Amino acid sequence: MEAGMKRSDGLRKNAENCTEMAQIAETEPKKKRFERMADAWNNLADNQEWLDGDSQGPPPERRAP
């Protein structure tokens, strides 16, 4: 992780990478897999922001796959 980068930023970068992979996936199952992975990384980022106190309110709800 780069200096000064929040953990949630790194997790969101992973989600972006998965989204990019989904866009170029050659089959529908691969596309869906990358989309689910992106959702999971974004859920982790949301929770990390909450744990770090960067998010207001209650813990984030888990998004359905």
Secondary structure, DSSP 8 states (H G I E B T S, - for coil): --TT--HHHHHHHHHHHHHHHHHH-SSHHHHHHHHHHHHHHHHHHHHHHHHTT-S-SS-------
